[in-house]
Every structure is written in C-alpha cells, then in structure tokens.
Amino acid sequence: MNTVVLLAEQAHGDDGFPAWGWGVGALTILLVLLIITLIFGKGRPHA
C-alpha cells in the first residue's frame, strides 16, 4: 500500500499555474460575457 501512495504522490506534480489564477480567469471571462450581453441589449423593450 505504501508503494501505491508514494507513486500517487510522485504522479501528482505541480502544474505551475495557481488555483486562484483559474478563478480570476473564469471571473474575467464571465464579466466580459456580461458586458457583451449588456451592450447588445441596449434599446430593447422588456417583455
């Protein structure tokens, strides 16, 4: 069992990109999509 744990620890390496970077990237993409939606929605009456 120790061998399996050691192999799993070695296989799980650091990918070099922090987790908060993924969060900031996703938030940026969602904000850009929101801004695009608001720009295209100008002047349209609400249902």
C-alpha positions in Angstrom: 0.0 0.0 0.0 2.9 2.4 0.7 4.2 1.9 -2.8 0.8 2.9 -4.3 0.7 6.1 -2.1 4.3 7.0 -3.0 3.6 6.6 -6.7 0.4 8.7 -6.4 2.3 11.4 -4.7 5.0 11.5 -7.3 2.5 11.5 -10.2 0.6 14.4 -8.7 3.0 17.2 -9.6 2.5 21.0 -9.5 1.3 22.2 -12.9 2.8 25.6 -12.4 -0.4 27.6 -12.5 -2.0 28.6 -9.2 -5.6 27.7 -8.4 -6.5 31.4 -7.9 -5.4 32.1 -11.4 -8.1 29.8 -12.8 -10.6 31.6 -10.7 -9.5 35.0 -11.9 -9.6 33.8 -15.5 -13.1 32.4 -15.2 -14.3 35.6 -13.5 -12.8 37.7 -16.2 -14.4 35.6 -19.0 -17.8 35.8 -17.2 -17.5 39.6 -16.8 -16.7 40.1 -20.4 -19.7 38.0 -21.4 -21.9 40.1 -19.1 -20.6 43.3 -20.6 -21.2 42.0 -24.2 -24.8 41.0 -23.2 -25.5 44.4 -21.7 -24.1 46.2 -24.8 -26.2 44.1 -27.2 -29.3 44.6 -25.0 -29.5 48.4 -25.2 -32.7 49.9 -26.5 -34.7 46.7 -26.5 -38.1 46.8 -24.6 -38.5 44.3 -21.8 -41.1 41.5 -22.2 
